[in-house]
Amino acid sequence: MNLIDRVKNLLMNPKTEWLAIKTENATVQEMLTSYVIPLSIVPAVFALLSGLIWHSIGLGLANALAAIAMAIIGFYAGTYIADALAPTFSSEKDLDRSAQLVGYSYTPNAVASILGIIPFLSFIVVIAGFGYMVYLMYLGITPLKKTPDEKRVAYIVVILLVQLILFFVLSAIFTSIIFRNYFIY
């Protein structure tokens, strides 16, 4: 399935799409190269445009590169976290399925970044993207990881807490690098 159809189906018909994904075999590397990296270009382009409109090309480029790097690091970390935690939540330990769960759940964040170019909408868009990501993960965790219904919420909460901590650490690192290089006179 092509990228645009997958994005559209995950956003419009997620239950059906997770069942289709369950029949596919995609490795961690295939998920990264065929979905996560191409999808991470969306927030990168809009970070670049935002920099051009509101700041400078240097800041826009730095933010674009940071967006791609954070998507890749977040994907790998989330995949390994989800897989390592699987037995704790009576779920199937399968690295490739964890990659599908994490990679495809990232979809609403990437799409929502389009509106992030408008400064006063950024925060609302981030919250909406995160909320829909949680919903996608909730729908996909049982078909892909065979997680019992009573453990889905706890499993997702732990995955997301660890990923949020990682996100804040990475954001602090990238922000300090960007500010050091572009705002020190």
N, C-alpha and C positions, 0 to 999 in steps of 0.2 A: 504494500500500500504506500502511496506517495505521502510526503510530509503534510501537505495541505489537507488532504482527505483525513489523515490521522488526527490532525489538530481539530478540524471541524467536527469529526465524530466524537472525539473525547470531550469536547465542549458541549455538543448538542445532544448526543446519545451515549453518555458514558457507560451505562450498564451493558448495553449491547456491545460497545467497543471493547470493554474489558474481556468479554467472552470471546471476541475475535482474537484479541491479543493472546489469550490463554492458549490458542491453537498454534501460535507462532513460536518458532525457536530463534531467539536472537541472543547472541553472546553479549557480554559486557562491552567488548570492543565494538561490536556492530551497533549497539545502542548509542555508544558515544559518537561514532563517526556518521551514522545515518540519521540520527535524531537529535541528540543533545547539542552537538556542535552547530549543526545547521540552525536549530531553534534558538541557540544562544546568540546568533547573529542579530536577531530581532531586537533584544534589549541593547546590544552593542551599537547598532545603527541609531537607535533613538537616544542613547547616551551621547553619541557623537553629535547628533543634531542638536540636542539640548545644550551641549557645550558650545557649539557654533552660534546658537541663537542667544544664549544667556551669558556666556563667559568667553571662552577662547577655544581655538582649535586644539591647542595643547591639552587643555583640561578635558575637552570632549574626547580626544583620542585616548587619553589616560583612563577615563571612565569607561570607554568602550572596551579597551583591553582588560580592565578589571572585571567588567561584566562577563566576558568570555571566560577568564580565568576562574572566577567564582562559580560559574555554572559547571565547569569541568571538575573543579575540586569538590564542589558540593555534590555532584553526581557520584563521583567515586566514593567519597566519604559516606554519603547516604546509602549507597549500595552495600558497602561493607558493614555499616552499622545495622541496616535492616537484616542482612544475612546473619551477622553474629548474634543478634537478639532473637532470631527466629525460634530456636528451641525453648527459650524462656517463655514464649507465648504459644507453645504447642503448634508452631507453624513449621512449614517445610523449609529446610535449609537448602537453598538453591540460589547461587550467586547470580545466575542469568535472570531468573525470575525477579530477584531483588532489584536488578538493574532495570528491568522493564517497569516495575512498580515505581521506582524513584524517578527514572527518566521521563516516563509518560505523565507522572503526577506534576512535574515541573511545568507542563504546558500552560496552565492559566497565568502563571507568573510571567512567562515570556510574552504572552499575548497582551497582558495587562500593561506591560512596559510601554506599549505604544502611546498610551495616554500619559505616561510618566513625563513626557516632554513638557507638559503644562505644569509648572511648579506647584500651584495650589491644589492640583489633583493628585500629585504623586503619592501622598500618604494614603489617601482613600483607595487609590488603585492598588497599592501594595497590600493593603488589608484585604481588599476584595480578591486579589489574586491568591493570597495565602489561604483565605477561607475556601475558595474553590479547589485549591490544591489539596487541602485536608479532606474535602468531600470526595475528590477523585481517589485519593489514597484509601479512604474508607470503603469505597465501592470496589476497588481493585485488589485489596489485600487478601480477601477470601478466595477469589478465583485463582490468583497467582501464587499465594503463599499457603493456601489451605488453612488459614487462621480460623479457629472457632469463633462464632459470633460473639460469645461472651468475652473474648480476649482482644477483639479488634481495636476497640477504643484505647485500651492501655498500651497496646503495641504501637499504635500510631502516635500516641502522646509521647512515648519514650523516644521513638525515632525522631520526631519533630523537635523535641527539647534538645537532643544532642545536636541536631542540625542547626537549630537556632543559635546555640552557643558557638558552634563553628562559624556560622554566618557573622555573628558579632565580632568574633576574633579576627576573621579574614577582613571584614569591613574596616576594623581599626587599623590593621596592617596596611591595607591598600590606601586608606585615607591618609595615613601618616606619610606614605611614600608619595602620594599625589600632592599633598600639601607641601611637603618638603621641596619637591621639585618645581612646583608651579606658583607657590605663594610666598616663598622666601625671597626677599628682594636683596 
